[in-house]
Amino acid sequence: MAQGDDRPVATRRRGRPVNSDSAETRNRILRAARQVVNERGYQAATFQAIAVAAGLSRPTLHYYFASREEIYQSLVVEAGAVVAELVATARRPATLGAQFSALVQAVRQADSRDRSQVAFIVSARLECTRNPELRAYSSTWLHDCLVTLVTAARARGELSESTEVAPVADMLQALVLGVVFYAGFVDDADDMSLITAQLDLVVSRGLCPEGQNWPTRGDTMADTPSAVGGRQ
């Protein structure tokens, strides 16, 4: 994904209305485009496919966007804002374990608000490897954040001085992206609660700490996204 402030957002073309109806139509197009990309990939996200998914005409799409790349750029900017929120949340706690836990919980919360946004974080990473023209939209925000957190943890003595930062950051990123994938494409709210609770144990105590029981569905039910609100 591209950082939202790294690439200029296409300027509004002359004559495009600026009002609530116009904003809602634009958002409707973006939601439909995100759905198509998540389900079928960027190459399938033609103006015709997006128009059908949005229930709009192709001329309406052209009125708001000059090309599908412009639509994709807007999706990346939106996703970049979600990633920025995740990164900001991860930086707040004082220890690496708590930071990772906060990051995973933030993914769950973002998923409960809009599953398609979380799914697009994974889709965008895949599409920039499949389509060379999209590589300019790739981002290292998440990895850079994890490198910073791991480096700080080593400096605080949470990790040994001999710890290599890059492999640990890569491993944590793989775990986070796995959670993002599961949340965006697979999850049941109860399953996510169990998974994130177990991840907390993995990071803080190891996979099978002696004498530690794995969390049960009853232990985590009260904290599931479904208990605090529906998903879009």
GIJO-V395256 format. One record per pair of residues at least 24 apart in sequence whose C-alpha atoms are under 10 Angstrom apart, sorted by the first residue. I is the first residue (numbers start at 1). J is the second residue. Records with the same first field share a line. If there is no record, write none. Layout:
I=J + J
//
This chain:
1=73 + 75 + 76 + 77 + 78 + 79 + 80 + 83 + 120 + 121 + 122 + 123 + 124 + 125 + 126 + 127 + 128 + 134 + 135 + 136 + 137 + 138 + 139 + 140 + 141 + 142
2=73 + 75 + 76 + 77 + 78 + 79 + 80 + 124 + 125 + 134 + 135 + 136 + 137 + 138 + 139 + 140 + 141
3=76 + 77 + 78 + 79 + 80 + 81 + 83 + 84 + 137 + 138 + 139 + 140 + 141
4=73 + 74 + 75 + 76 + 77 + 78 + 79 + 80 + 81 + 83 + 84 + 137 + 139
5=77 + 80 + 81
6=77 + 137 + 139
7=73 + 77 + 136 + 137
8=73 + 77
9=70 + 73 + 74 + 77
10=65 + 66 + 70 + 71 + 73 + 74
12=64 + 65
13=63 + 64 + 65 + 66
15=63
16=63 + 64
17=63 + 64
22=64
23=64
25=54 + 56 + 60 + 61 + 64
26=60 + 61 + 63 + 64 + 65 + 71
27=54
28=53 + 54 + 55 + 56
29=53 + 54 + 55 + 56 + 60 + 61 + 64 + 65 + 71
30=54 + 61 + 71 + 72 + 74 + 75 + 78
31=75 + 116 + 117
32=116
33=68 + 71 + 72 + 75
34=71 + 72 + 75 + 76 + 116 + 117 + 119 + 120 + 123 + 124
35=116 + 117 + 119 + 120
37=72 + 75 + 116 + 119 + 120 + 123 + 124 + 127
38=116 + 117 + 119 + 120 + 121 + 122 + 123 + 124 + 127 + 184 + 185
39=116 + 119 + 120 + 123 + 185
40=123
41=123 + 124 + 126 + 127 + 130
42=68 + 69 + 72 + 123 + 124 + 126 + 127 + 128 + 130 + 131 + 134
43=68 + 127 + 130 + 131
45=69 + 71 + 72
47=71
69=133 + 134
72=124 + 134 + 137
73=134 + 137
75=117 + 120 + 121 + 124
76=117 + 120 + 121 + 124 + 137 + 138 + 139
77=137
78=117 + 120 + 121
79=116 + 117 + 118 + 119 + 120 + 121 + 124
80=117 + 121 + 139 + 141
82=106 + 107 + 110 + 117 + 118 + 121
83=107 + 110 + 117 + 118 + 121 + 139 + 141 + 142
84=141 + 142 + 145
85=110
86=110 + 142 + 145
87=141 + 142 + 143 + 144 + 145 + 146
88=145
90=142 + 145 + 146 + 149
91=145 + 146 + 148 + 149
94=149 + 152 + 153
95=149 + 150 + 152 + 153 + 156 + 158
96=146 + 149 + 150 + 151 + 152 + 153 + 154 + 156 + 158 + 159 + 203 + 204
97=149 + 150 + 153 + 158 + 200 + 201 + 202 + 203 + 204 + 205
98=200 + 203 + 204
99=146 + 149 + 150
100=146 + 149 + 172 + 173 + 175 + 176 + 199 + 200 + 203 + 204
101=176 + 196 + 197 + 199 + 200 + 201 + 203 + 204
102=200
103=176
104=175 + 176 + 177 + 179 + 180 + 195 + 196 + 197 + 199 + 200
105=179 + 192 + 193 + 196 + 197 + 200 + 225
107=176 + 177 + 179 + 180 + 183 + 184 + 196
108=179 + 180 + 183 + 184 + 189 + 192 + 193 + 196 + 224 + 225
109=183 + 224 + 225 + 228 + 229 + 231
110=180 + 183 + 184 + 225 + 231
111=180 + 183 + 184 + 187 + 189 + 225 + 230 + 231 + 232
112=183 + 184 + 189 + 224 + 225 + 226 + 227 + 228 + 229 + 230 + 231 + 232
113=225 + 229 + 230 + 231 + 232
114=184 + 230 + 231 + 232
115=180 + 183 + 184 + 185 + 187 + 231 + 232
116=183 + 184 + 185 + 231 + 232
117=184 + 232
118=179 + 180 + 181 + 182 + 183 + 184 + 185
119=180 + 181 + 182 + 183 + 184 + 185 + 186
120=180 + 181 + 184 + 185
121=177 + 180 + 181 + 184
122=177 + 178 + 180 + 181 + 182 + 184 + 185
123=181 + 184
125=177
142=169 + 172 + 173 + 176 + 177
143=169 + 170 + 172 + 173 + 174
144=169 + 170 + 173
145=169 + 173
146=170 + 171 + 172 + 173
147=172 + 173
172=203
175=199
188=224 + 225 + 226
189=221 + 223 + 224 + 225 + 226 + 227
190=216 + 217 + 218 + 220 + 221 + 222 + 223 + 224 + 225 + 226 + 227
191=217 + 220 + 221 + 224
192=220 + 224 + 225
193=217 + 219 + 220 + 221 + 222 + 223 + 224 + 225
194=218 + 219 + 220 + 221 + 224
196=220
//
